[in-house]
């Protein structure tokens, strides 16, 4: 324990490096974390989780899983699930039963286990869990409804599988017979009563505390975390493993309770969840031994093939009968259900290519993500949307978001760089980033963040005042990005022009359209912003390349209030 503090710091640093490498290489973070854990543990012998934490290892793992599960359940909005609720219910009930029975049969036949041990193993392998599924969904970029189904299943199956494993173990321990069956049913009823009772009561009462602001806002996140951990521990004290059900129900209740300000809590839990998930994968992988890795002979691989190639596809096929899912979408759901860290690493690496091959990834990106929902952003977004371009506006101001929604624009309320945004910000078809926020730091950070996702030529930056540039080192990190609209066009200037009565307008460029007469008519009181081609492809005015409309384009420009030719161009 002499170097325990150093070891903990190194685990955190290792997790950071793995997350960064995954981001740079566009690979699932799970894969990097597992490789790092195996390298530090059984390969190099530098990390021994059991010696580091001792008897506290599994209680800490249990609490970490509870936090991750609670954070995930806070994102479970019934509205987002749409018409796929029946599919999720089937997957976490009948699907779990099918998986457990198939795994039991395979364990008895291939691994030579007794029926009792095989049934316990089969029950344990029902669990997929949010620690595996949620990181995979960030790199998968499947269609939104598929992501929602997998997220709901991954979160709900954790308490269902854990409770199921405990009940099967109790049944085996009590022996066969009617008494064992009766006792097991009583235990199931007790677990459900405790889990749902404490979860609903805790969610409702704590929701009242948050909604009525009986606790200062700065204590909302901390108080929620402590209350959740207290209920989790109390629930487990009353019945083993019922705490996972309690925190899941509590989180889902808060997520769907009106008037509860859960977004700051989610943002706090996101950072904590990234740390916990990263640390868990490294620690669990480091606990493997060389002897355990050597046991991966043909029976183990055959057993894994049955789980992935038989149990999961059979469960998905039966549970999606009568649903609106296409065959290709069912195939993706059938593939994604990793059981254990080996399967997790394999499936996280293969899932995105499979989604692309099946054609169930989100469509080719041609839409626009606008950072900001202020007056300038709404004016530009409205003209883009009217021209048939997909547009999403994001802002942390609820008033600005409401005004954008009233204008018929698609919005995301919150921080676009958060983990919540990574899971819920709808980026289907989005291929361009326009930073139109008054906050320079947010514009810069958003450009750096989305450059990796969208590409350098599709992310832009706004000019900033030269006087403030020297005080903001991040501005230099953006010099390689195209300068939007011109070297003198700052957000402050755009906002002032619109406030003074300037209008963002669009004009169809027909055969007789000429740029120079239009420029002369406005006498310089006019700013060309972008062109939309007949196919929907955008070309934006930049300081480096200017803007030259082509035949068939739709030109979007800002006409100043004092333009001599001030009149709204005809809509295309």
Helices and strands as residue ranges (DSSP letters): H 4-25, H 29-38, I 39-43, H 49-53, H 56-73, H 78-81, H 85-92, H 94-110, H 115-124, H 130-140, H 144-174, H 178-211, G 217-219, H 220-238, H 243-255, H 263-286, H 290-294, H 298-306, I 307-311, H 312-319, H 327-335, H 341-358, E 367-371, H 375-386, E 391-395, H 398-406, E 410-413, H 419-424, E 430-435, H 440-454, G 456-458, E 460-461, H 466-469, G 473-478, E 482-483, H 491-499, E 503-508, H 515-522, E 526-532, E 538-540, E 554-559
